Amino acid sequence: MNFKEDLALVTVTNSLSAFADKIRYYTLKELGHTGFGHYGGSLSIVEVLAVLYGKHINKNVHDPHNPDRDYFVLSKGHGGPALYATLFLKGFISEDVLYSLNQNGTTLPSHPDRNLTPGVEMTTGSLGQGISVAAGIAYSNKLDGRSNYTYCIVGDGELNEGECWEAFQFAGHHRLNHLIVFIDDNKKQLDGPTKDIIDPLDFVEKLKSFGFASCRVDGSSTTAIDEAIEQAKLVTDKPIAIVLDTIKGQGVPYLEQKADNHHIRPNEEDKKALQEAIEQLEQRMKDGE
């Protein structure tokens, strides 16, 4: 790698990290304005959203239904607040709309709805269904000879659903190499630690057995995620699963250490800690300008 290539890589890496800060900042602001919501699982997907929407997803806000666009499906629909913050930063929705999360008459329900929110491809929230639709989209595009990608995020707890594994089997059988699935392995679900509900064993090996190329990466590193996607795009004969090693409440130490952080209605202590996290992110964003 020459100096110019190295400098370009550093620029992209810094840019994606800064984008993640902005997504996390607006996710916290959005949820804080609402007064409650899915904090933990929204924050654990911030870095992957930053990489996807900051670099990889080919989708024009001025031509959102172009048939050659890339598709994104948030199968773990409770992560909707982070997706909404991302769509705001990409120009699909306004800041006023962002702060209408979960309000009467909003176009931003707690889980994404394709009929309400610009930029949302698939209504999700009934866990297990998103990955099935993503596999169908990828298969349809393959039949049409398109080279666009379908990206999908599923939760580790969501993979308790048998429907997910039917979809994986379908994707592996049809060698959907333009399907890239991210597993948000944040190790918690609504009822407790994922391994205590149903031990997931080794996601990487399980997905390999279903015909996927699979790997595990640091889900808090935009660099690691970006590199994994670049490698995924070199695969020509099978779908790809990238297991994200994440922490529920990622990027906010107070929430990372909070035992029950799936859905929070903040008390006074929580509000103080969350406001401090917002102020720290705001300062970091100013320092990076």
PyMOL commands that set and color helices and strands:
alter all, ss='L'
color gray80, all
select helices_A, chain A and resi 3-34+39-43+46-56+77-89+95-98+129-143+158-160+162-173+194-197+203-209+222-232+253-256+268-287
alter helices_A, ss='H'
color red, helices_A
select strands_A, chain A and resi 71-74+150-155+179-185+188-189+192-193+213-218+240-245
alter strands_A, ss='S'
color yellow, strands_A
deselect
rebuild
show_as cartoon
